[in-house]
Amino acid sequence: MTRALTLLLTSLSLSFTPTVFAYWQAEGFVGLTADLYKDDAQAGQCCDTLANRALIAPRFLWWNDSGWAATFSPYVEYEFQSEEGFINLRETNVTYAGGNIEWLLGYSVIYWGVTEVYQPVNVVNQYDGRIALGYEEKMGQPMLQARWLPDWGDVQMLLLPFHQPRQFRKPNQRRTLTKPVSDDVIYSDGEHHLDSAIRIGFWQDALDVGISAFYGNSREPLLIERSNDWQASYAQILQLGSELQWTQDDILLKWEGTYKSGEGKDYLTLVTGFEYSVYGFSFSQGTLGLIAEYAWDNRDSHAPPTIYNNDVFLGVRWQANDIQDTEFLLSGLFDLEQTSPIYKLTASGRVNEHWKWVAEGYYLSSMSSCEPITYLENDTYLSIGAEYYF
């Protein structure tokens, strides 16, 4: 963090002149969350039925009239019962926009992909396993990004130093492994390898296309069990990705595919499906979205395991389209080879200008011993929170 802040302040001082007007803004939220668990904790874990968390996520913005800008956006979380907390430095960067090229230097979060259940092409940032299940939460990644915005699309070119190992919740918390993951990490080609990535996006009428490539240390660890802990091993990989989204009236057709080498046998990943929207559902201004996707993966046992190897994802999304931005998403992931369905609920809405309520729940039913997340079989939970935005 010290290195990033020094870089940010130095760049700001160099870019400032008395004739340039500068502006700044502070925003973000603070929140309190209650995690309610259906089953008792395993031995050594706290929080049989309840865990409370405090969240702080400020975002400080600075910009001037000459095209320079800076962002500082950490995420801080503390769980009271386990007395565990962490800081995720999501954004600490300086940007410059000149013409149709934008430059970024520092920590940032890049999102690629179009599908709902998960995005295999979304490889730039590391998943943060300390916040929630799923792959939505990301850690900040140090980078140098050049983004070219021609009339026909969007080109992103990235250099990615300082690999970020995946972070896990501690063994005395819920939703975690029963043994700690060691800080002694294995890299097949060295920890300080300079990773690189590129994505080219363009559109043609109703079709959006993305083509990407990544070369460097994998963001997925292969966990090796030892007597007292787990050791994470990261292979050096080449990943080629493609994204397609076709929009026509009430329907979205989606596709994501990747080819990956470096983790055992070369393998392919596919996620494809659709979302159909029903407007004015139930004689109201709301929108009902019906989602169906299929996920397939043919990796072998030498690669990090995945739960998305032959699965169907079904979801129902309801958006009230009201001033409170009320939204619900109820979904299920169904393994076609194992009887291990996973059900998820997410919901949110605004109370007023500053307050927002959020809810997220996972129901883990009949978890098969063959699933890589079988250790979560006692961690069905519902999280309810209140967030204050400023």
Solvent accessible surface area in square Angstrom, and as a share of the most:
residue,aa,sasa,rsa
1,M,101,0.45
2,T,108,0.63
3,R,145,0.53
4,A,9,0.07
5,L,63,0.31
6,T,79,0.46
7,L,67,0.33
8,L,15,0.07
9,L,112,0.56
10,T,67,0.39
11,S,20,0.13
12,L,31,0.16
13,S,77,0.50
14,L,144,0.72
15,S,14,0.09
16,F,112,0.47
17,T,61,0.36
18,P,129,0.81
19,T,119,0.69
20,V,31,0.18
21,F,144,0.60
22,A,43,0.33
23,Y,96,0.36
24,W,182,0.64
25,Q,79,0.35
26,A,41,0.32
27,E,48,0.22
28,G,14,0.13
29,F,35,0.15
30,V,60,0.35
31,G,9,0.08
32,L,114,0.57
33,T,10,0.06
34,A,27,0.21
35,D,0,0.00
36,L,77,0.38
37,Y,12,0.05
38,K,125,0.53
39,D,45,0.23
40,D,98,0.51
41,A,20,0.16
42,Q,50,0.22
43,A,108,0.84
44,G,68,0.66
45,Q,23,0.10
46,C,31,0.19
47,C,15,0.09
48,D,76,0.39
49,T,81,0.47
50,L,71,0.35
51,A,0,0.00
52,N,47,0.24
53,R,17,0.06
54,A,25,0.20
55,L,14,0.07
56,I,81,0.41
57,A,13,0.10
58,P,19,0.12
59,R,80,0.29
60,F,90,0.37
61,L,35,0.18
62,W,49,0.17
63,W,93,0.33
64,N,9,0.05
65,D,92,0.48
66,S,50,0.32
67,G,26,0.25
68,W,79,0.28
69,A,29,0.23
70,A,5,0.04
71,T,16,0.09
72,F,49,0.21
73,S,13,0.08
74,P,14,0.09
75,Y,11,0.04
76,V,45,0.26
77,E,6,0.03
78,Y,86,0.33
79,E,3,0.01
80,F,98,0.41
81,Q,74,0.33
82,S,10,0.07
83,E,129,0.58
84,E,48,0.22
85,G,44,0.42
86,F,32,0.13
87,I,96,0.49
88,N,4,0.02
89,L,20,0.10
90,R,53,0.20
91,E,35,0.16
92,T,2,0.01
93,N,5,0.02
94,V,8,0.04
95,T,37,0.22
96,Y,77,0.29
97,A,52,0.41
98,G,31,0.30
99,G,89,0.85
100,N,70,0.36
101,I,66,0.34
102,E,63,0.28
103,W,118,0.41
104,L,21,0.10
105,L,73,0.36
106,G,8,0.08
107,Y,30,0.12
108,S,6,0.04
109,V,32,0.18
110,I,15,0.08
111,Y,136,0.52
112,W,11,0.04
113,G,28,0.27
114,V,37,0.21
115,T,7,0.04
116,E,49,0.22
117,V,21,0.12
118,Y,30,0.11
119,Q,53,0.24
120,P,19,0.12
121,V,0,0.00
122,N,17,0.09
123,V,13,0.08
124,V,0,0.00
125,N,2,0.01
126,Q,1,0.00
127,Y,25,0.10
128,D,0,0.00
129,G,14,0.14
130,R,35,0.13
131,I,11,0.06
132,A,16,0.12
133,L,26,0.13
134,G,22,0.21
135,Y,76,0.29
136,E,95,0.42
137,E,51,0.23
138,K,15,0.06
139,M,19,0.09
140,G,3,0.03
141,Q,1,0.00
142,P,11,0.07
143,M,4,0.02
144,L,68,0.34
145,Q,14,0.06
146,A,13,0.10
147,R,82,0.30
148,W,90,0.32
149,L,64,0.32
150,P,16,0.10
151,D,143,0.74
152,W,120,0.42
153,G,4,0.04
154,D,21,0.11
155,V,11,0.06
156,Q,14,0.06
157,M,86,0.39
158,L,4,0.02
159,L,78,0.39
160,L,0,0.00
161,P,38,0.24
162,F,78,0.33
163,H,9,0.04
164,Q,31,0.14
165,P,39,0.25
166,R,34,0.12
167,Q,60,0.27
168,F,46,0.19
169,R,14,0.05
170,K,103,0.44
171,P,38,0.24
172,N,49,0.25
173,Q,11,0.05
174,R,1,0.00
175,R,10,0.04
176,T,6,0.04
177,L,16,0.08
178,T,81,0.47
179,K,46,0.20
180,P,63,0.40
181,V,36,0.20
182,S,22,0.14
183,D,143,0.74
184,D,83,0.43
185,V,36,0.21
186,I,68,0.34
187,Y,33,0.13
188,S,79,0.51
189,D,82,0.42
190,G,35,0.33
191,E,84,0.37
192,H,141,0.63
193,H,40,0.18
194,L,95,0.47
195,D,1,0.00
196,S,40,0.26
197,A,7,0.05
198,I,64,0.32
199,R,41,0.15
200,I,63,0.32
201,G,5,0.05
202,F,71,0.29
203,W,133,0.47
204,Q,120,0.53
205,D,135,0.70
206,A,33,0.25
207,L,61,0.30
208,D,63,0.33
209,V,20,0.12
210,G,1,0.00
211,I,91,0.46
212,S,9,0.06
213,A,29,0.22
214,F,2,0.01
215,Y,102,0.39
216,G,0,0.00
217,N,0,0.00
218,S,1,0.00
219,R,14,0.05
220,E,39,0.18
221,P,11,0.07
222,L,56,0.28
223,L,48,0.24
224,I,72,0.36
225,E,105,0.47
226,R,90,0.33
227,S,101,0.65
228,N,119,0.61
229,D,27,0.14
230,W,51,0.18
231,Q,20,0.09
232,A,3,0.02
233,S,23,0.15
234,Y,1,0.00
235,A,24,0.19
236,Q,32,0.14
237,I,2,0.01
238,L,66,0.33
239,Q,6,0.03
240,L,82,0.41
241,G,8,0.07
242,S,37,0.24
243,E,4,0.02
244,L,67,0.33
245,Q,38,0.17
246,W,94,0.33
247,T,57,0.33
248,Q,80,0.36
249,D,122,0.63
250,D,53,0.28
251,I,51,0.26
252,L,48,0.24
253,L,76,0.38
254,K,17,0.07
255,W,98,0.34
256,E,0,0.00
257,G,10,0.10
258,T,9,0.05
259,Y,76,0.29
260,K,14,0.06
261,S,25,0.16
262,G,43,0.41
263,E,5,0.02
264,G,43,0.41
265,K,116,0.49
266,D,66,0.34
267,Y,4,0.01
268,L,85,0.42
269,T,7,0.04
270,L,39,0.19
271,V,0,0.00
272,T,44,0.25
273,G,18,0.17
274,F,78,0.33
275,E,17,0.08
276,Y,89,0.34
277,S,20,0.13
278,V,51,0.29
279,Y,138,0.53
280,G,38,0.37
281,F,80,0.33
282,S,78,0.50
283,F,213,0.89
284,S,54,0.35
285,Q,118,0.52
286,G,1,0.01
287,T,13,0.08
288,L,25,0.13
289,G,3,0.03
290,L,71,0.35
291,I,6,0.03
292,A,23,0.18
293,E,5,0.02
294,Y,68,0.26
295,A,2,0.01
296,W,84,0.30
297,D,9,0.05
298,N,55,0.28
299,R,40,0.15
300,D,46,0.24
301,S,104,0.67
302,H,127,0.57
303,A,2,0.02
304,P,8,0.05
305,P,84,0.53
306,T,22,0.13
307,I,25,0.12
308,Y,15,0.06
309,N,53,0.27
310,N,29,0.15
311,D,3,0.01
312,V,39,0.23
313,F,17,0.07
314,L,86,0.43
315,G,5,0.05
316,V,69,0.40
317,R,37,0.14
318,W,82,0.29
319,Q,67,0.30
320,A,11,0.09
321,N,79,0.40
322,D,40,0.21
323,I,138,0.70
324,Q,67,0.30
325,D,85,0.44
326,T,24,0.14
327,E,54,0.24
328,F,78,0.33
329,L,21,0.11
330,L,106,0.53
331,S,9,0.06
332,G,4,0.04
333,L,15,0.08
334,F,64,0.27
335,D,18,0.09
336,L,104,0.52
337,E,112,0.50
338,Q,61,0.27
339,T,112,0.65
340,S,4,0.03
341,P,26,0.16
342,I,20,0.10
343,Y,82,0.31
344,K,35,0.15
345,L,61,0.30
346,T,36,0.21
347,A,8,0.06
348,S,27,0.17
349,G,1,0.01
350,R,95,0.35
351,V,96,0.55
352,N,79,0.40
353,E,145,0.65
354,H,74,0.33
355,W,114,0.40
356,K,55,0.23
357,W,85,0.30
358,V,38,0.22
359,A,18,0.14
360,E,40,0.18
361,G,8,0.08
362,Y,17,0.06
363,Y,98,0.37
364,L,12,0.06
365,S,25,0.16
366,S,83,0.54
367,M,21,0.09
368,S,19,0.13
369,S,100,0.65
370,C,96,0.58
371,E,16,0.07
372,P,45,0.28
373,I,34,0.17
374,T,44,0.26
375,Y,66,0.25
376,L,4,0.02
377,E,88,0.39
378,N,50,0.26
379,D,1,0.00
380,T,12,0.07
381,Y,9,0.03
382,L,65,0.33
383,S,9,0.06
384,I,85,0.43
385,G,8,0.07
386,A,45,0.35
387,E,18,0.08
388,Y,72,0.27
389,Y,74,0.28
390,F,97,0.41
